[in-house]
Amino acid sequence: MFPATAEAADKPKCETDFVCPIVETPGDPGHTRPGDGGNSGGSNGETADGGDGGGESDDGGNSRYTCTYTLGDPQPPDDSPLWGADGRKPGVSMYIEDCLDNETGIHDVKNIFTDAPPGGGGGAPVIDPADVAQQAVDKMLLRGPQIGITPKPGGRGVVGLPVYMWTATGPKTYGPNVASASIGPVSVTATARVSKIVWNMGDGTTVTCTTPGTPYRAEYGKRPSPDCGHRYNAPSSTTPTGKYHVTATSTWSIDWQVTGGAQAGQMTEVRESAADITVVEVQVLN
């Protein structure tokens, strides 16, 4: 994540505790960090009680430091030495503090342990990586399936003949779709793919397809779809509208990962499309 200082050399490594021990970006030895000597953050098990998160101010009254906080995810195990000799105290969580010195451009980064979100009355933000992931997903402009179906809307199908259902497989309709977003020092990359499409056929039945489906071609004749198909047993004239209202609902499975960090997670999004089709019954004349 970040290079560890000599101060942290004798503490557990990231590989064993999932999160880094106290870490700092090298800076001016005389640099005073916000919270140092105050109550905005503790270390190695110390508990902070809030603090203002605003840091020093220059002569003009403006804050010299810009600090953001990320909730550690995952948190160290309860018995990790990072919490101190007595282990994790009730209500205490680990946050990653990133303070930018607006005069020098130097970032100071360390872990702090607190029983309340840091920042206090100063309003320094606590960044949830899941919120950053959602911003990445919003950039994807995910859509419902681009419906392909036989019979085509505007055409006519026949009772008993195979119905093929499918979708175009572009990034916005099936995936994979990759996007990134950042809030403060937290950058997240998310990857979305459709895991299933549930087709509600309008006749009271549903079909769940875990593939995009196979587009129909004339040479398939009366063969059923190999992966996503249906057959109607009654004409659409039996419905109030005279058509079957078909809906296709995609479930997007999304994996996200914090850039350069251990935090990761999953989420789902749902999108829907619809089409109306006509199915008729063939009358056989003797």
C-alpha distance (Angstrom), angle and dihedral (degrees) to the residues before:
residue distance angle dihedral
M1 . . .
F2 3.83 . .
P3 3.82 132.1 .
A4 3.79 112.0 -90.0
T5 3.78 120.7 -125.7
A6 3.78 123.7 -126.7
E7 3.80 86.5 -104.5
A8 3.80 88.6 67.4
A9 3.80 97.1 41.9
D10 3.79 93.9 102.7
K11 3.81 94.7 46.7
P12 3.84 126.7 93.0
K13 3.77 117.0 -72.3
C14 3.80 124.8 -115.4
E15 3.80 90.9 -112.1
T16 3.80 92.3 62.4
D17 3.79 100.8 37.3
F18 3.82 99.7 34.8
V19 3.82 90.5 -129.2
C20 3.78 129.4 60.8
P21 3.78 120.8 -103.5
I22 3.79 117.5 -123.2
V23 3.79 106.7 -33.7
E24 3.77 132.4 -180.0
T25 3.77 136.9 -178.2
P26 3.81 109.1 -121.2
G27 3.80 111.1 -100.2
D28 3.77 144.0 153.2
P29 3.85 107.6 -37.9
G30 3.79 88.2 -137.8
H31 3.79 93.3 51.3
T32 3.80 115.1 123.0
R33 3.79 112.7 -146.4
P34 3.78 121.5 -148.0
G35 3.78 107.7 -99.3
D36 3.82 95.0 24.7
G37 3.77 106.3 130.2
G38 3.83 89.1 5.0
N39 3.79 136.0 80.2
S40 3.79 104.5 -95.3
G41 3.81 96.0 100.9
G42 3.78 144.1 2.4
S43 3.77 131.7 -157.9
N44 3.81 138.5 -137.7
G45 3.77 93.9 11.5
E46 3.80 101.1 -30.4
T47 3.78 113.8 134.7
A48 3.77 122.4 -131.6
D49 3.77 122.3 -150.1
G50 3.75 102.0 -149.8
G51 3.78 114.9 -77.0
D52 3.77 123.0 -166.5
G53 3.83 96.3 -93.3
G54 3.76 88.6 -148.3
G55 3.79 100.2 105.9
E56 3.79 126.3 -162.8
S57 3.78 123.6 -19.1
D58 3.77 127.3 -137.9
D59 3.79 123.8 -129.8
G60 3.79 90.7 -85.2
G61 3.80 91.5 59.9
N62 3.79 94.1 -111.5
S63 3.79 119.4 132.3
R64 3.78 111.4 -99.0
Y65 3.78 92.0 -155.9
T66 3.79 133.0 55.3
C67 3.80 109.7 -159.2
T68 3.78 130.9 -173.2
Y69 3.79 128.8 -178.5
T70 3.78 131.4 -149.0
L71 3.79 121.8 -164.7
G72 3.81 107.4 -123.9
D73 3.79 110.4 -110.9
P74 2.94 113.6 -144.9
Q75 3.80 99.5 26.3
P76 3.82 116.3 -140.4
P77 3.83 113.9 -92.1
D78 3.80 112.7 -86.0
D79 3.80 91.1 -109.7
S80 3.80 95.3 47.6
P81 3.83 115.1 128.9
L82 3.80 86.3 -128.0
W83 3.82 88.1 80.4
G84 3.78 92.0 55.3
A85 3.79 133.2 -108.9
D86 3.81 93.6 -51.1
G87 3.80 95.2 50.7
R88 3.77 126.2 -128.3
K89 3.79 115.4 -14.5
P90 3.84 118.8 -139.4
G91 3.78 112.4 -87.0
V92 3.80 95.3 9.7
S93 3.80 119.2 128.7
M94 3.78 134.4 179.9
Y95 3.80 120.0 -117.3
I96 3.79 130.2 -175.3
E97 3.79 109.7 -129.1
D98 3.81 119.2 -156.0
C99 3.80 113.9 -174.7
L100 3.80 119.9 -176.9
D101 3.81 116.1 -154.5
N102 3.79 100.2 -139.5
E103 3.81 91.1 -158.0
T104 3.79 99.4 51.4
G105 3.80 101.5 22.5
I106 3.81 89.5 -128.4
H107 3.81 120.1 143.3
D108 3.80 118.3 -143.4
V109 3.78 111.9 -162.3
K110 3.79 127.8 -175.8
N111 3.78 142.7 144.1
I112 3.78 117.8 -103.7
F113 3.80 129.0 -170.0
T114 3.77 118.3 -143.5
D115 3.81 141.9 159.7
A116 3.82 91.5 -141.1
P117 3.81 131.9 39.8
P118 3.82 106.3 -83.7
G119 3.77 121.5 -117.0
G120 3.79 97.0 63.5
G121 3.76 116.8 -171.3
G122 3.80 90.8 -12.8
G123 3.78 89.0 74.4
A124 3.79 96.9 -134.5
P125 3.80 104.4 172.9
V126 3.77 125.4 -108.3
I127 3.78 105.8 -146.5
D128 3.79 119.4 -145.5
P129 3.83 108.8 -157.4
A130 3.82 88.6 -146.5
D131 3.82 88.7 63.0
V132 3.79 89.8 52.5
A133 3.81 89.2 48.9
Q134 3.81 90.0 53.4
Q135 3.80 89.7 54.2
A136 3.80 88.7 53.4
V137 3.80 90.6 50.5
D138 3.80 91.1 49.6
K139 3.81 88.5 58.4
M140 3.81 90.8 57.7
L141 3.83 94.2 69.2
L142 3.80 90.5 -147.9
R143 3.80 115.2 -160.5
G144 3.76 138.8 -167.5
P145 3.81 119.8 -96.6
Q146 3.78 118.4 -59.8
I147 3.76 90.5 -125.4
G148 3.75 121.1 -130.4
I149 3.81 114.4 178.2
T150 3.78 141.9 158.0
P151 2.91 119.2 -106.2
K152 3.80 92.3 43.6
P153 3.80 118.2 -131.9
G154 3.80 104.8 -90.8
G155 3.80 92.0 28.3
R156 3.79 131.2 83.1
G157 3.76 132.0 -109.2
V158 3.78 127.8 -165.2
V159 3.78 128.3 -121.8
G160 3.80 110.7 -103.2
L161 3.79 97.3 18.0
P162 3.82 118.9 116.1
V163 3.79 118.1 -91.1
Y164 3.79 117.6 -150.3
M165 3.83 120.8 -153.8
W166 3.80 125.5 -170.2
T167 3.79 144.4 144.6
A168 3.78 135.0 -139.6
T169 3.81 110.0 -101.4
G170 3.80 102.6 -135.3
P171 3.83 123.3 137.9
K172 3.80 92.4 -97.9
T173 3.80 97.1 44.6
Y174 3.81 104.0 36.8
G175 3.80 111.6 -6.3
P176 2.87 162.4 172.5
N177 3.79 89.8 -151.1
V178 3.82 120.0 173.5
A179 3.80 127.1 -168.0
S180 3.80 138.0 157.8
A181 3.79 134.7 -150.6
S182 3.80 136.7 -179.8
I183 3.77 136.5 -154.1
G184 3.79 113.5 -175.7
P185 3.81 108.0 -46.6
V186 3.81 94.2 -18.1
S187 3.82 116.5 97.6
V188 3.79 121.8 179.3
T189 3.80 132.1 -172.1
A190 3.80 117.8 -157.0
T191 3.81 129.6 -166.8
A192 3.81 120.5 -162.1
R193 3.81 129.2 -165.3
V194 3.80 132.1 168.6
S195 3.80 108.5 -110.0
K196 3.81 96.8 -176.1
I197 3.78 144.1 -7.0
V198 3.79 119.7 -145.8
W199 3.79 112.3 -154.6
N200 3.79 116.7 -157.9
M201 3.78 101.9 -160.7
G202 3.80 97.9 -161.0
D203 3.79 94.2 -118.2
G204 3.78 95.9 85.7
T205 3.79 95.9 -87.2
T206 3.80 131.6 105.4
V207 3.80 130.0 -157.1
T208 3.82 121.4 -158.5
C209 3.80 114.7 -153.0
T210 3.80 124.1 -171.9
T211 3.81 93.0 -170.3
P212 3.81 129.6 58.9
G213 3.81 88.4 -107.0
T214 3.80 131.4 -119.6
P215 3.82 119.6 -78.6
Y216 3.80 111.1 -126.0
R217 3.80 119.4 -110.6
A218 3.81 126.8 -170.5
E219 3.81 93.1 -118.5
Y220 3.83 89.6 63.6
G221 3.80 88.5 71.5
K222 3.80 110.6 174.5
R223 3.79 96.0 -16.5
P224 3.82 113.0 125.3
S225 3.78 121.7 -115.7
P226 3.81 110.7 -86.0
D227 3.80 94.5 -137.8
C228 3.81 114.9 7.1
G229 3.78 118.6 27.2
H230 3.81 147.6 125.0
R231 3.81 143.0 -170.6
Y232 3.78 126.1 -141.7
N233 3.80 117.5 -137.8
A234 3.79 96.3 -168.4
P235 3.80 135.4 36.3
S236 3.80 120.2 -99.9
S237 3.82 88.3 -118.4
T238 3.81 85.7 82.7
T239 3.84 89.4 70.1
P240 3.83 123.5 82.9
T241 3.82 91.7 -112.3
G242 3.78 97.8 40.1
K243 3.81 90.1 -120.3
Y244 3.77 137.0 82.8
H245 3.82 109.9 -114.6
V246 3.81 104.2 -144.9
T247 3.81 120.2 -165.2
A248 3.80 125.1 -170.0
T249 3.81 116.3 -161.0
S250 3.80 118.9 -166.6
T251 3.78 123.0 -157.2
W252 3.80 109.8 -152.4
S253 3.80 114.6 -155.2
I254 3.80 110.9 -154.5
D255 3.81 128.3 -165.4
W256 3.80 118.9 -167.8
Q257 3.78 133.8 -171.9
V258 3.79 132.3 -170.8
T259 3.78 109.1 -121.9
G260 3.79 110.0 -108.6
G261 3.80 92.8 -2.7
A262 3.78 142.3 91.9
Q263 3.79 96.5 -119.0
A264 3.80 113.7 111.2
G265 3.76 137.7 151.0
Q266 3.78 149.0 161.9
M267 3.77 136.1 -118.8
T268 3.79 138.5 170.2
E269 3.78 134.2 -134.7
V270 3.81 127.5 -167.7
R271 3.82 126.3 -147.8
E272 3.83 130.3 178.3
S273 3.78 138.1 -157.9
A274 3.81 130.6 179.7
A275 3.80 142.4 -159.6
D276 3.82 135.7 179.5
I277 3.82 120.2 -134.5
T278 3.77 136.4 -177.8
V279 3.80 122.8 -132.7
V280 3.80 120.8 -175.3
E281 3.77 135.2 -169.9
V282 3.78 117.0 -120.5
Q283 3.80 113.8 -129.7
V284 3.80 113.9 -144.2
L285 3.80 114.6 -146.6
N286 3.80 119.5 -147.7
